[in-house]
Amino acid sequence: MVEAPTTTQAPGLRVARGGRARTVLACAVLLLGALGLGGCAAARNELGTASSGCYVDLALATHAVHHEGRLAGVRLVSVASLRAHAPVLFKAAEVRGKRLGQVCLVAFSGSFHASLVERPVGETAGRLAVVELGYPHRTLLVTLLVKHPPVPFGHYHL
């Protein structure tokens, strides 16, 4: 009579050689993937895309300039930061007697005239229209017409 070999493994299962090495390799791949995703989040923060909440307001901002011009940039800024560089926008950031904490600024480049935009302030004509929107209330505050941007809209720090 032939005796069956005695094993402690379940029938049909085979323990692969180098199983520990595969486990270590799988953990290393997962760790590298997690680090790669963390790098993407860091890049997002460096690119200034914290303004992404303002992109919802693009339709309202585009309507304020009557669909004219080219999108030059979008920024979410604190109202306090506007006091020195854009006092007109600082003053306009008041809704029903209450000063807002943050506003969205959406800039359009082109040729603009005060009679052709909603709620114009600043110059009567300009090459840049900066639409100021309440955040998170999504209300049009003013459209500032200027020759030069009052705040940077590009990724100048890259």
C-alpha positions, 0 to 999 in steps of 0.5 A: 500500500502506498502512503500519502505524504503528510502535509499541513497545507490545504489541498490544492494550495502551494506555498510559493518559494520566495513568498516573503520576498514577494510580500516585501516587494508588494509593500515597497510598490505600495509605499512608492505609490503612496509617496507618488500620490503625496507628491501630487498633492504637494504639487497641487498646493504649490500651484495655488489651486486652492482657488479651485472653489472659485472655478464654480463662479466662472459662469457668473464672472464671464457674464459680468464681462458679457462673454468678452476677453480671455481668462487670465487667472482665478484667485481666492484671496483674503479681503484683508490682503486687498487693503494695501494693493487693491483698496477699491476691491477691499471696500467693495467686499462688504455685503449688507454691512458685513465685511467678507473674509474671502473673495474670488477674483477672476481676471480677463484680459482684453479691451473693456469699457465701463459701459459694457461690464456689470458693476464697473469700478476703477477706470472707464476703460482697461485692458484687464477686467477683474471680477470680484465675487463674494466667497462662498456666497457667489455674488457679484460685487464689482468689476474692476477695470485696470491696465495692470493686475492689482494682485498676481494671477500667474504662477510666478513662484515656479 
